[in-house]
Amino acid sequence: MSIVQIVESYRDSEDNEFFFRNDPYSTAGVKEMLVWLEEHTDFKVEVIPHWQFKTKTRGSFSDYSYGIRIEK
């Protein structure tokens, strides 16, 4: 049996949530920063699964496919 969660409503992003058009772990500089945060601070980077969010506005500039949440 599979459990499927459906995202039904829109909300503003939280202050600790960041969204990207490209995978941040494949982007030079961003990957190193995220890895450094986890290795040298108390911050943890959590990847937000793509099925948990949709952008409300469509268009090449505002379509986000990747999200992360930074927790302390």
C-alpha positions in Angstrom: 0.0 0.0 0.0 1.4 3.4 -1.0 0.6 6.7 0.9 0.3 9.7 -1.4 0.2 13.2 0.0 -1.6 15.8 -2.1 -0.7 19.5 -1.8 -4.0 21.3 -1.8 -3.3 25.0 -1.0 -0.8 27.7 -1.4 1.1 29.4 1.4 4.0 31.9 1.6 7.4 30.3 2.0 8.8 30.4 5.5 11.9 32.5 6.3 14.1 29.3 6.3 12.8 28.0 2.9 14.6 28.7 -0.3 13.6 27.7 -3.8 15.8 27.2 -7.0 15.3 26.7 -10.7 18.3 24.4 -10.7 19.5 21.8 -8.2 21.5 23.7 -5.6 23.7 20.7 -5.0 24.7 20.8 -8.7 25.4 24.6 -8.7 29.1 25.5 -8.0 29.3 27.8 -4.9 25.9 27.0 -3.6 26.7 23.3 -3.0 29.9 24.2 -1.2 28.1 26.8 1.0 25.4 24.3 2.0 27.9 21.5 2.8 30.0 24.0 4.8 26.9 25.1 6.8 26.2 21.5 7.8 29.8 20.6 8.6 30.8 23.7 10.5 27.5 25.0 12.2 24.5 23.6 13.9 22.4 24.2 10.8 20.9 21.2 8.9 19.8 21.5 5.2 16.6 19.5 4.4 15.7 19.0 0.8 12.0 19.7 0.2 10.6 17.0 -2.2 9.5 18.6 -5.5 6.0 17.2 -5.2 5.4 19.2 -2.0 5.4 22.6 -3.7 4.2 24.3 -6.8 4.9 27.8 -7.9 1.7 29.9 -8.1 3.1 32.1 -11.0 4.1 30.3 -14.2 7.0 31.5 -16.4 10.6 30.6 -17.0 11.8 33.0 -14.3 9.5 32.0 -11.5 9.2 28.2 -12.1 11.0 26.5 -9.2 11.9 22.8 -9.2 14.1 22.5 -6.1 13.6 23.6 -2.5 15.5 23.4 0.7 14.7 24.2 4.3 17.5 25.2 6.7 16.9 24.2 10.3 19.0 24.9 13.4 
